[in-house]
Amino acid sequence: MKKDTLEYRMMLEHNRLKIPDSKLLTGSLIGKYPVILDGGRTIIFISDKSKESETRQKYELRKDNKVLFYSKKPHS
């Protein structure tokens, strides 16, 4: 534990070695495909283009469930 100092822990080079590359690309659109929903109001980026129809179906189901959830009256 010779180099176990606060300055060493805070160094970006030291921390970057422990972070996987997939985590470093968080928020990046490299290798992603856009799925346009709601007439262009919503865009979802997916990594597998073959799952586009599945993504559309899941979005519609969630949208319908959200409408049903908010339209119910709470119990007294």
OpenMM code with the backbone's topology and positions (N, CA, C; nanometers):
from openmm import Vec3, app, unit

residues = "MET LYS LYS ASP THR LEU GLU TYR ARG MET MET LEU GLU HIS ASN ARG LEU LYS ILE PRO ASP SER LYS LEU LEU THR GLY SER LEU ILE GLY LYS TYR PRO VAL ILE LEU ASP GLY GLY ARG THR ILE ILE PHE ILE SER ASP LYS SER LYS GLU SER GLU THR ARG GLN LYS TYR GLU LEU ARG LYS ASP ASN LYS VAL LEU PHE TYR SER LYS LYS PRO HIS SER".split()
positions = [
    Vec3(0.0827, -0.1189, 0.0000),
    Vec3(0.0000, 0.0000, 0.0000),
    Vec3(0.0872, 0.1254, 0.0000),
    Vec3(0.1947, 0.1194, -0.0706),
    Vec3(0.2904, 0.2277, -0.0759),
    Vec3(0.2303, 0.3534, -0.1379),
    Vec3(0.1491, 0.3348, -0.2437),
    Vec3(0.0942, 0.4499, -0.3154),
    Vec3(-0.0499, 0.4790, -0.2767),
    Vec3(-0.0937, 0.4304, -0.1631),
    Vec3(-0.2330, 0.4499, -0.1232),
    Vec3(-0.2500, 0.5864, -0.0573),
    Vec3(-0.2482, 0.6892, -0.1395),
    Vec3(-0.2703, 0.8248, -0.0908),
    Vec3(-0.3920, 0.8811, -0.1616),
    Vec3(-0.4475, 0.9844, -0.1056),
    Vec3(-0.5666, 1.0458, -0.1641),
    Vec3(-0.5382, 1.0996, -0.3039),
    Vec3(-0.4202, 1.1580, -0.3239),
    Vec3(-0.3861, 1.2116, -0.4552),
    Vec3(-0.3775, 1.1000, -0.5593),
    Vec3(-0.3224, 0.9850, -0.5199),
    Vec3(-0.3104, 0.8727, -0.6122),
    Vec3(-0.4478, 0.8174, -0.6489),
    Vec3(-0.5368, 0.8117, -0.5511),
    Vec3(-0.6716, 0.7603, -0.5786),
    Vec3(-0.7501, 0.8532, -0.6704),
    Vec3(-0.7224, 0.9807, -0.6617),
    Vec3(-0.7969, 1.0785, -0.7402),
    Vec3(-0.7446, 1.0931, -0.8822),
    Vec3(-0.6284, 1.0393, -0.9112),
    Vec3(-0.5714, 1.0512, -1.0455),
    Vec3(-0.6581, 0.9779, -1.1464),
    Vec3(-0.6900, 1.0442, -1.2566),
    Vec3(-0.7766, 0.9853, -1.3573),
    Vec3(-0.7139, 0.8634, -1.4238),
    Vec3(-0.5836, 0.8650, -1.4415),
    Vec3(-0.5177, 0.7515, -1.5057),
    Vec3(-0.5347, 0.6253, -1.4222),
    Vec3(-0.5285, 0.6411, -1.2917),
    Vec3(-0.5427, 0.5266, -1.2017),
    Vec3(-0.6857, 0.4720, -1.2071),
    Vec3(-0.7846, 0.5598, -1.2035),
    Vec3(-0.9239, 0.5169, -1.2023),
    Vec3(-0.9690, 0.4633, -1.3374),
    Vec3(-0.9160, 0.5150, -1.4467),
    Vec3(-0.9573, 0.4727, -1.5789),
    Vec3(-0.9225, 0.3261, -1.6050),
    Vec3(-0.8162, 0.2776, -1.5446),
    Vec3(-0.7760, 0.1387, -1.5649),
    Vec3(-0.8799, 0.0410, -1.5095),
    Vec3(-0.9562, 0.0825, -1.4106),
    Vec3(-1.0559, -0.0042, -1.3483),
    Vec3(-1.1922, 0.0039, -1.4156),
    Vec3(-1.2155, 0.1073, -1.4967),
    Vec3(-1.3460, 0.1284, -1.5590),
    Vec3(-1.3488, 0.0591, -1.6944),
    Vec3(-1.4486, -0.0311, -1.7182),
    Vec3(-1.4562, -0.0964, -1.8492),
    Vec3(-1.4887, 0.0035, -1.9603),
    Vec3(-1.4456, -0.0268, -2.0823),
    Vec3(-1.4687, 0.0625, -2.1958),
    Vec3(-1.6166, 0.0873, -2.2209),
    Vec3(-1.7003, -0.0121, -2.1970),
    Vec3(-1.8441, 0.0055, -2.2194),
    Vec3(-1.9014, 0.1133, -2.1280),
    Vec3(-1.8477, 0.1267, -2.0073),
    Vec3(-1.8949, 0.2294, -1.9144),
    Vec3(-1.8445, 0.3672, -1.9550),
    Vec3(-1.7274, 0.3734, -2.0161),
    Vec3(-1.6728, 0.5015, -2.0585),
    Vec3(-1.7508, 0.5594, -2.1758),
    Vec3(-1.8204, 0.4756, -2.2516),
    Vec3(-1.8972, 0.5219, -2.3663),
    Vec3(-2.0418, 0.5551, -2.3305),
    Vec3(-2.0753, 0.5597, -2.2023),
    Vec3(-2.2110, 0.5913, -2.1599),
    Vec3(-2.2506, 0.7276, -2.2152),
    Vec3(-2.3631, 0.7330, -2.2807),
    Vec3(-2.4095, 0.8565, -2.3419),
    Vec3(-2.3625, 0.8743, -2.4842),
    Vec3(-2.2769, 0.7905, -2.5305),
    Vec3(-2.2266, 0.8001, -2.6663),
    Vec3(-2.3244, 0.7343, -2.7627),
    Vec3(-2.3352, 0.7886, -2.8818),
    Vec3(-2.4259, 0.7335, -2.9828),
    Vec3(-2.3517, 0.6512, -3.0872),
    Vec3(-2.2258, 0.6218, -3.0603),
    Vec3(-2.1471, 0.5416, -3.1535),
    Vec3(-2.2018, 0.3996, -3.1540),
    Vec3(-2.2369, 0.3503, -3.2717),
    Vec3(-2.2887, 0.2144, -3.2840),
    Vec3(-2.4337, 0.1989, -3.2430),
    Vec3(-2.5076, 0.3084, -3.2311),
    Vec3(-2.6489, 0.3042, -3.1918),
    Vec3(-2.7367, 0.3410, -3.3112),
    Vec3(-2.8589, 0.2881, -3.3120),
    Vec3(-2.9546, 0.3148, -3.4185),
    Vec3(-3.0761, 0.3856, -3.3605),
    Vec3(-3.1225, 0.4942, -3.4228),
    Vec3(-3.2384, 0.5659, -3.3693),
    Vec3(-3.3699, 0.4973, -3.4050),
    Vec3(-3.4609, 0.4962, -3.3087),
    Vec3(-3.5978, 0.4509, -3.3308),
    Vec3(-3.6859, 0.5704, -3.3005),
    Vec3(-3.7548, 0.6209, -3.4012),
    Vec3(-3.8353, 0.7414, -3.3864),
    Vec3(-3.9778, 0.7013, -3.3529),
    Vec3(-4.0295, 0.7549, -3.2415),
    Vec3(-4.1619, 0.7206, -3.1912),
    Vec3(-4.2448, 0.8474, -3.1746),
    Vec3(-4.3742, 0.8326, -3.1641),
    Vec3(-4.4672, 0.9443, -3.1428),
    Vec3(-4.4539, 1.0532, -3.2479),
    Vec3(-4.4342, 1.0161, -3.3712),
    Vec3(-4.4249, 1.1139, -3.4778),
    Vec3(-4.3043, 1.2056, -3.4651),
    Vec3(-4.1978, 1.1585, -3.4058),
    Vec3(-4.0762, 1.2385, -3.3936),
    Vec3(-4.0589, 1.3053, -3.2593),
    Vec3(-4.1557, 1.2927, -3.1696),
    Vec3(-4.1424, 1.3546, -3.0376),
    Vec3(-4.0489, 1.2762, -2.9458),
    Vec3(-4.0352, 1.1454, -2.9705),
    Vec3(-3.9501, 1.0608, -2.8867),
    Vec3(-3.8536, 0.9834, -2.9750),
    Vec3(-3.7275, 0.9842, -2.9373),
    Vec3(-3.6255, 0.9081, -3.0091),
    Vec3(-3.5531, 0.8208, -2.9078),
    Vec3(-3.5482, 0.6917, -2.9367),
    Vec3(-3.4773, 0.5960, -2.8523),
    Vec3(-3.3646, 0.5376, -2.9357),
    Vec3(-3.2459, 0.5320, -2.8791),
    Vec3(-3.1311, 0.4756, -2.9488),
    Vec3(-3.1065, 0.3352, -2.8962),
    Vec3(-3.0983, 0.2376, -2.9899),
    Vec3(-3.0755, 0.0986, -2.9543),
    Vec3(-2.9475, 0.0495, -3.0214),
    Vec3(-2.8872, -0.0532, -2.9631),
    Vec3(-2.7628, -0.1042, -3.0194),
    Vec3(-2.7855, -0.2160, -3.1204),
    Vec3(-2.9021, -0.2817, -3.1163),
    Vec3(-2.9319, -0.3920, -3.2071),
    Vec3(-3.0485, -0.3525, -3.2963),
    Vec3(-3.0204, -0.3282, -3.4229),
    Vec3(-3.1237, -0.2797, -3.5154),
    Vec3(-3.2348, -0.3823, -3.5368),
    Vec3(-3.2060, -0.5104, -3.5151),
    Vec3(-3.3077, -0.6133, -3.5352),
    Vec3(-3.4157, -0.6091, -3.4271),
    Vec3(-3.3937, -0.5355, -3.3186),
    Vec3(-3.4920, -0.5259, -3.2102),
    Vec3(-3.5775, -0.3999, -3.2188),
    Vec3(-3.5808, -0.3392, -3.3357),
    Vec3(-3.6561, -0.2149, -3.3515),
    Vec3(-3.8056, -0.2356, -3.3291),
    Vec3(-3.8630, -0.3402, -3.3879),
    Vec3(-4.0072, -0.3638, -3.3717),
    Vec3(-4.0403, -0.3976, -3.2266),
    Vec3(-3.9523, -0.4735, -3.1603),
    Vec3(-3.9742, -0.5072, -3.0196),
    Vec3(-3.9712, -0.3811, -2.9330),
    Vec3(-3.8810, -0.2901, -2.9643),
    Vec3(-3.8709, -0.1650, -2.8909),
    Vec3(-3.9965, -0.0811, -2.9099),
    Vec3(-4.0473, -0.0769, -3.0323),
    Vec3(-4.1710, -0.0024, -3.0585),
    Vec3(-4.2885, -0.0604, -2.9799),
    Vec3(-4.2996, -0.1929, -2.9758),
    Vec3(-4.4086, -0.2576, -2.9026),
    Vec3(-4.3987, -0.2300, -2.7532),
    Vec3(-4.2789, -0.2407, -2.6967),
    Vec3(-4.2604, -0.2135, -2.5544),
    Vec3(-4.2945, -0.0691, -2.5205),
    Vec3(-4.2561, 0.0231, -2.6080),
    Vec3(-4.2865, 0.1634, -2.5844),
    Vec3(-4.4373, 0.1874, -2.5836),
    Vec3(-4.5074, 0.1288, -2.6796),
    Vec3(-4.6527, 0.1446, -2.6857),
    Vec3(-4.7203, 0.0851, -2.5624),
    Vec3(-4.6739, -0.0310, -2.5168),
    Vec3(-4.7318, -0.0925, -2.3973),
    Vec3(-4.7088, -0.0046, -2.2745),
    Vec3(-4.5894, 0.0490, -2.2603),
    Vec3(-4.5614, 0.1369, -2.1457),
    Vec3(-4.6434, 0.2642, -2.1529),
    Vec3(-4.6578, 0.3171, -2.2718),
    Vec3(-4.7366, 0.4390, -2.2894),
    Vec3(-4.8825, 0.4138, -2.2519),
    Vec3(-4.9378, 0.2998, -2.2966),
    Vec3(-5.0755, 0.2654, -2.2633),
    Vec3(-5.0922, 0.2411, -2.1139),
    Vec3(-4.9958, 0.1730, -2.0510),
    Vec3(-5.0040, 0.1464, -1.9073),
    Vec3(-4.9944, 0.2747, -1.8268),
    Vec3(-4.9135, 0.3700, -1.8721),
    Vec3(-4.9011, 0.4965, -1.8010),
    Vec3(-5.0339, 0.5720, -1.8046),
    Vec3(-5.1015, 0.5691, -1.9187),
    Vec3(-5.2305, 0.6366, -1.9315),
    Vec3(-5.3316, 0.5704, -1.8392),
    Vec3(-5.3335, 0.4382, -1.8355),
    Vec3(-5.4246, 0.3671, -1.7467),
    Vec3(-5.3921, 0.3936, -1.6008),
    Vec3(-5.2647, 0.4006, -1.5659),
    Vec3(-5.2238, 0.4229, -1.4279),
    Vec3(-5.2695, 0.5595, -1.3787),
    Vec3(-5.2530, 0.6620, -1.4597),
    Vec3(-5.2896, 0.7963, -1.4174),
    Vec3(-5.4386, 0.8231, -1.4284),
    Vec3(-5.5126, 0.7420, -1.5010),
    Vec3(-5.6556, 0.7655, -1.5142),
    Vec3(-5.7351, 0.7016, -1.4013),
    Vec3(-5.6752, 0.6111, -1.3251),
    Vec3(-5.7449, 0.5472, -1.2128),
    Vec3(-5.7546, 0.6429, -1.0953),
    Vec3(-5.8652, 0.6319, -1.0247),
    Vec3(-5.8825, 0.7136, -0.9032),
    Vec3(-5.8214, 0.6392, -0.7851),
    Vec3(-5.7534, 0.7098, -0.6970),
    Vec3(-5.6967, 0.6423, -0.5800),
    Vec3(-5.8059, 0.5965, -0.4841),
    Vec3(-5.7768, 0.4897, -0.4114),
    Vec3(-5.8734, 0.4388, -0.3142),
    Vec3(-5.8802, 0.5302, -0.1940),
    Vec3(-5.9992, 0.5447, -0.1365),
    Vec3(-6.0158, 0.6327, -0.0203),
    Vec3(-5.9811, 0.5631, 0.1074),
] * unit.nanometer
topology = app.Topology()
chain = topology.addChain("A")
for resn in residues:
    res = topology.addResidue(resn, chain)
    for name in ("N", "CA", "C"):
        topology.addAtom(name, app.Element.getBySymbol(name[0]), res)
